């Protein structure tokens, strides 16, 4: 099939390359000329494992191209909308400026029989509104909503072999059938591999994505709230999570206490979901998400307070090493990163913060040039009076006391992700602190 992808940020670039890798002819459209130039040259504008390889292979095949000209969607019959929906300034609501602009720019190039497919995370009600706009402007063109469930660090795998597919389609049965058949052709490989498929209405498809994120955020904040109780009672939240995780109704995944969640999805999506509930007159239904958000943000302050405590009550002019800046490993994404936020807060208290990360230094330094960034762990910990492990990159998880103790000023470490063996570090003479563990 010939496909267009409107918006070539994180979601769009991965989707375009993956669709071409699956054999479709794809054109990616974006207004950012530098981004388009990089993608056309086979260079990923952000770090995502596996993306450079499929950009190269799909580009070499001739099936993948990129452009800044919307007219280049000509000939495509399926048009994916993959632009961002950031949080509005001064509000928790989602900003739909880019979604509306993408659809408005696309409409003059649509023809009867085309299918516009939304992938962006939007407030419930958006798809129905856009469907009316598309069908009114171009009779015979239709709209479906196909939410994404990508995990940063695994986005290529999640696009090519998703764990489920969701189609939100028109309430008109004949239109719904046509849209479903088109999407089945797009995702033929995944469906042949028996990927679960849910075909539903627009509202449900929109709610699936934000509900999934709200549930995951709630689960993370739940275990972090329990960690707060464990810390004042001497309990071990990791062993507690193991115990309750054996219950099939609960499960062990996303029950890892730490410094909280971040990134470009969970924080903004739960806030936008709550804001939409308020608009619908059902704010009380999602009022708990405010506490989920509050618990999450509180974890960052907890680490800052713990550092100050370890440093004798004040951080001014004390050397602090920060290992990790991205909001999660296998990513260079620093959006709402707890690790970077903690580093910035400590810098604001007068600490001499030296930070490192395998992939996120460029992004972090562009946003917070006041911090000192170095390329290696050895340089970061030089004369540090406390070491913070804040992003659980594989190389940080594998650290042993002998790897860094020759360079540090004091043997103090805060394991913000509960990934180190506490007995090993304490046996080597380190003052070891973790999240919700004695």
C-alpha positions in Angstrom: 0.0 0.0 0.0 1.0 3.6 -0.4 1.0 5.4 3.0 1.7 8.8 4.3 2.7 9.7 7.9 2.1 13.3 8.9 4.4 14.3 11.7 7.9 12.8 11.9 8.7 13.2 15.6 9.3 10.1 17.8 6.0 8.4 16.9 5.9 9.4 13.3 9.5 8.6 12.3 9.3 5.1 13.9 5.9 4.4 12.3 7.0 5.5 8.8 10.2 3.5 8.9 8.5 0.4 10.3 5.7 0.6 7.7 8.3 0.7 4.9 10.2 -2.1 6.5 6.9 -4.1 6.3 6.8 -3.5 2.6 4.5 -0.5 2.2 5.5 2.5 0.2 5.7 5.4 2.7 6.2 9.1 2.6 6.8 11.0 5.9 5.8 14.6 6.1 7.0 17.2 8.6 7.4 21.0 8.6 10.9 20.7 10.3 13.4 20.8 7.4 16.4 19.7 9.5 14.5 16.7 10.8 13.4 15.7 7.3 16.9 16.1 5.9 18.3 13.9 8.7 15.6 11.2 8.2 16.1 11.3 4.4 19.8 10.7 4.9 19.0 7.7 7.1 19.9 9.5 10.4 17.6 9.2 13.3 17.1 12.6 15.0 16.8 10.9 18.4 18.1 7.7 20.0 15.9 4.7 19.6 17.5 1.2 19.3 16.8 -0.4 15.9 15.6 2.8 14.2 18.8 3.7 12.3 18.9 0.2 10.8 15.4 0.2 9.4 15.8 3.8 8.2 18.8 2.6 6.2 17.2 -0.6 4.9 13.8 1.0 4.1 15.5 4.0 2.4 17.7 1.8 0.3 14.7 -0.2 -0.8 13.2 2.9 -2.3 10.0 2.4 -0.2 10.7 5.2 2.3 10.9 8.9 1.6 10.5 12.1 3.5 9.3 15.6 2.5 8.2 19.0 3.9 5.6 19.3 1.1 2.2 18.0 1.9 1.5 17.6 -1.8 3.8 14.7 -1.8 1.1 12.6 -0.1 -0.4 12.3 -3.6 -1.1 8.7 -4.5 -1.3 7.5 -0.8 -4.6 6.0 0.3 -3.9 5.8 4.0 -2.7 8.8 5.9 -1.5 8.5 9.5 -1.6 11.5 11.8 1.3 11.2 14.2 1.9 14.7 15.5 2.4 15.7 19.1 -0.3 16.7 21.6 1.7 18.6 24.3 0.2 20.0 27.4 -1.2 23.5 27.0 0.7 26.3 28.6 -0.9 27.2 31.9 -3.3 24.2 31.8 -3.4 20.4 32.1 -5.4 20.1 28.9 -3.9 18.7 25.7 -3.0 21.1 23.0 -4.6 19.9 19.7 -3.1 22.7 17.6 -0.8 20.3 15.7 -3.5 17.7 15.2 -5.9 20.2 13.7 -3.3 21.8 11.6 -2.2 18.4 10.2 -5.8 17.4 9.2 -6.5 20.9 7.8 -3.3 20.7 5.7 -4.1 17.2 4.5 -7.7 17.7 3.5 -6.9 19.5 0.2 -4.9 16.5 -0.9 -7.4 13.8 0.0 -9.6 12.0 -2.4 -12.7 9.7 -2.2 -11.7 6.3 -0.7 -8.8 7.7 1.3 -8.6 6.8 5.0 -7.1 9.2 7.6 -5.9 7.3 10.6 -5.2 9.1 13.9 -2.4 7.8 16.0 -1.8 10.8 18.3 -3.0 10.6 21.9 -6.0 12.9 22.1 -8.9 13.8 24.4 -12.0 11.6 24.0 -14.3 13.3 21.4 -11.5 14.4 19.1 -11.9 11.6 16.6 -15.6 12.2 16.1 -15.0 15.9 15.5 -12.3 15.3 13.0 -14.3 12.6 11.2 -17.0 15.1 10.6 -14.5 17.6 9.2 -12.9 15.0 6.9 -16.1 13.5 5.5 -17.7 17.0 5.1 -14.7 18.3 3.1 -14.0 15.2 1.0 -17.1 13.0 0.4 -16.0 9.3 0.4 -12.9 9.9 2.6 -13.1 8.5 6.1 -11.3 8.6 9.4 -10.3 5.9 11.9 -8.4 6.1 15.2 -5.6 3.6 15.8 -3.8 4.5 19.1 -0.1 3.7 19.6 1.2 1.7 22.5 4.9 2.3 22.0 7.5 1.8 24.7 10.6 4.0 24.2 13.5 1.8 23.7 11.3 -0.9 22.1 9.3 1.3 19.7 10.5 -0.5 16.5 9.6 -3.9 17.9 6.3 -2.6 19.2 5.3 -1.2 15.8 6.3 -4.2 13.7 5.1 -6.8 16.2 2.6 -5.0 18.5 1.0 -6.7 21.5 -2.4 -5.6 20.4 -4.1 -3.5 17.7 -7.1 -1.2 18.3 -9.2 0.4 15.6 -11.7 3.1 16.4 -14.1 3.2 13.4 -17.2 5.0 12.1 -20.6 4.3 13.6 -21.8 3.7 10.0 -21.5 -0.1 9.5 -20.5 0.1 5.8 -17.8 2.7 6.5 -16.6 0.8 9.5 -16.1 -2.3 7.4 -14.2 -0.5 4.7 -11.9 1.2 7.2 -11.3 -2.1 9.1 -10.4 -3.9 5.8 -7.9 -1.1 4.9 -6.2 -1.2 8.3 -6.1 -5.0 8.2 -4.1 -4.7 5.0 -1.7 -2.2 6.6 -1.2 -4.6 9.6 -1.4 -7.9 7.6 1.9 -9.2 9.1 0.9 -8.6 12.7 -2.6 -10.1 12.2 -1.0 -13.1 10.5 0.9 -13.6 13.7 -2.4 -13.6 15.6 -1.9 -10.2 17.2 -5.1 -9.5 19.3 -7.4 -7.0 17.5 -10.1 -4.9 19.0 -12.4 -3.0 16.6 -14.5 -0.5 18.4 -15.9 3.0 18.3 -14.0 6.3 18.2 -14.5 7.1 21.9 -13.3 3.7 23.2 -10.2 3.8 21.0 -9.3 7.2 22.4 -10.0 6.1 25.9 -7.9 2.9 25.6 -4.7 4.7 25.3 -5.1 7.2 28.1 -6.7 4.5 30.3 -3.6 2.3 29.8 -1.3 5.2 30.7 -3.4 6.1 33.7 -3.3 2.6 35.0 0.4 2.2 34.6 1.0 5.6 36.3 -1.3 4.6 39.1 0.6 1.3 39.6 4.0 3.0 39.7 2.7 5.7 42.1 1.1 3.0 44.3 4.3 1.2 44.9 6.1 4.5 45.5 3.5 5.4 48.1 4.1 2.1 49.8 7.9 2.8 49.6 7.3 5.9 51.7 5.7 3.8 54.4 8.4 1.1 54.1 11.1 3.7 54.7 9.7 4.9 58.0 8.9 1.4 59.3 12.0 -0.5 58.2 10.2 -2.6 55.6 11.6 -3.6 52.2 9.4 -2.5 49.3 11.2 -4.7 46.8 10.4 -7.9 48.7 6.9 -6.6 49.3 6.4 -6.1 45.6 7.7 -9.6 44.9 5.2 -11.0 47.4 2.1 -9.2 46.1 3.3 -9.6 42.5 2.7 -13.4 42.7 -1.0 -12.6 42.9 -2.2 -13.0 39.3 -4.7 -10.2 39.8 -1.8 -7.7 40.5 1.3 -8.9 38.7 4.9 -7.9 39.3 5.5 -5.5 36.4 5.5 -1.8 37.1 5.8 -2.4 40.8 9.4 -1.2 41.0 9.7 1.6 43.5 12.1 4.4 42.6 12.2 8.1 41.7 9.0 8.0 39.6 7.9 8.1 36.0 8.6 10.8 33.4 8.8 11.1 29.6 6.6 12.6 27.0 3.5 10.4 27.7 2.5 9.4 31.2 2.8 12.7 33.0 1.0 14.8 30.3 -1.5 12.1 29.5 -2.8 11.6 33.0 -3.1 15.4 33.5 -4.9 15.8 30.1 -7.2 12.8 31.0 -8.2 14.5 34.3 -8.7 17.8 32.5 -11.0 16.2 30.0 -13.0 14.5 32.8 -13.5 18.0 34.3 -14.7 19.3 30.9 -17.2 16.4 30.7 -18.5 17.2 34.2 -17.0 14.0 35.6 -13.9 15.4 37.3 -14.5 13.3 40.4 -14.1 10.1 38.4 -10.5 10.8 37.8 -9.7 12.9 40.9 -7.3 10.2 42.1 -5.0 10.9 39.2 -4.1 14.2 40.9 -2.7 12.2 43.8 -0.9 9.8 41.4 0.8 12.8 39.9 1.5 14.3 43.4 3.1 11.0 44.6 5.2 10.9 41.5 6.6 14.4 41.9 7.1 13.9 45.6 9.7 11.1 44.8 12.0 13.6 43.2 11.9 15.9 46.2 12.5 12.8 48.4 15.8 12.1 46.7 16.9 15.7 47.0 16.1 15.7 50.7 18.0 12.4 51.1 21.1 13.9 49.4 21.0 16.9 51.7 20.7 14.6 54.7 23.6 12.5 53.6 25.7 15.7 53.2 25.1 16.8 56.7 22.2 19.1 56.2 23.2 21.3 53.3 24.3 20.7 49.7 26.1 24.1 49.0 29.5 23.6 47.4 29.3 19.8 47.8 30.2 17.6 44.8 27.4 15.4 43.6 27.6 12.8 40.8 24.5 12.0 38.8 24.4 8.8 36.7 21.6 9.1 34.3 19.7 12.0 32.7 17.1 10.3 30.4 13.7 9.5 31.9 14.4 5.8 31.2 17.2 3.7 29.8 17.7 3.0 26.0 16.4 6.5 25.3 17.8 10.1 25.0 14.4 11.5 26.0 14.6 14.1 28.8 11.0 15.3 28.7 9.8 15.5 32.3 12.8 13.3 33.4 12.9 12.7 37.1 16.7 12.2 36.9 17.3 15.6 35.2 14.9 17.4 37.5 16.7 16.1 40.6 20.1 17.2 39.1 18.6 20.7 38.5 17.2 21.0 42.0 20.5 20.0 43.6 22.3 22.6 41.4 19.8 25.2 42.6 20.8 24.3 46.2 24.4 25.2 45.3 25.7 21.7 44.9 28.4 21.1 42.3 26.6 18.6 40.1 28.5 16.6 37.5 26.2 14.4 35.4 26.6 11.7 32.7 24.4 9.6 30.5 25.1 7.2 27.6 22.8 9.1 25.2 21.0 12.1 26.8 23.9 14.5 27.4 23.3 16.6 24.3 19.6 17.1 25.0 20.2 17.7 28.7 23.0 20.2 28.1 20.8 22.1 25.6 18.1 22.5 28.1 20.1 23.0 31.3 23.6 24.3 30.4 24.1 25.3 34.0 24.9 21.7 34.8 28.4 20.1 34.2 28.2 17.2 31.9 30.9 14.5 31.3 31.0 11.5 29.0 32.0 8.8 31.5 31.1 7.5 34.9 34.7 7.8 36.0 34.7 11.5 35.3 31.3 12.0 36.9 32.3 10.5 40.2 35.6 12.2 40.6 35.8 13.6 44.1 32.0 13.2 44.5 30.7 13.3 48.1 27.6 11.4 47.0 26.8 9.3 43.9 23.2 9.2 42.5 22.1 6.4 40.2 19.0 7.8 38.7 18.5 6.1 35.3 18.9 2.3 35.2 21.1 2.0 32.1 22.5 -1.5 31.8 26.1 -0.3 32.4 25.0 1.4 35.6 23.1 -1.6 36.9 26.3 -3.6 36.5 28.4 -1.2 38.6 30.5 -2.6 41.4 32.1 -0.6 44.2 35.6 -1.3 42.8 34.6 0.4 39.6 34.3 3.8 41.1 35.6 3.9 44.7 39.1 5.0 43.7 37.8 8.3 42.3 35.1 9.3 44.8 35.6 11.7 47.6 33.2 9.8 50.0 31.6 6.4 49.8 28.0 7.4 49.7 25.5 6.2 47.0 21.8 6.6 46.5 20.3 3.9 44.3 17.3 5.7 42.9 16.1 2.7 40.9 16.8 -0.1 43.4 18.9 -2.0 40.9 22.2 -2.5 42.9 23.0 -5.2 45.4 22.9 -3.4 48.7 24.9 -6.1 50.6 27.8 -5.8 48.1 28.0 -2.1 48.4 27.7 -2.1 52.2 30.3 -4.8 52.5 32.7 -2.6 50.6 32.3 0.2 53.1 29.7 2.3 51.3 26.8 4.2 52.9 24.1 2.8 50.6 20.5 4.3 50.4 17.7 3.1 48.2 14.0 3.7 47.7 11.8 2.0 50.3 14.5 -0.5 51.3 16.2 -0.6 54.7 
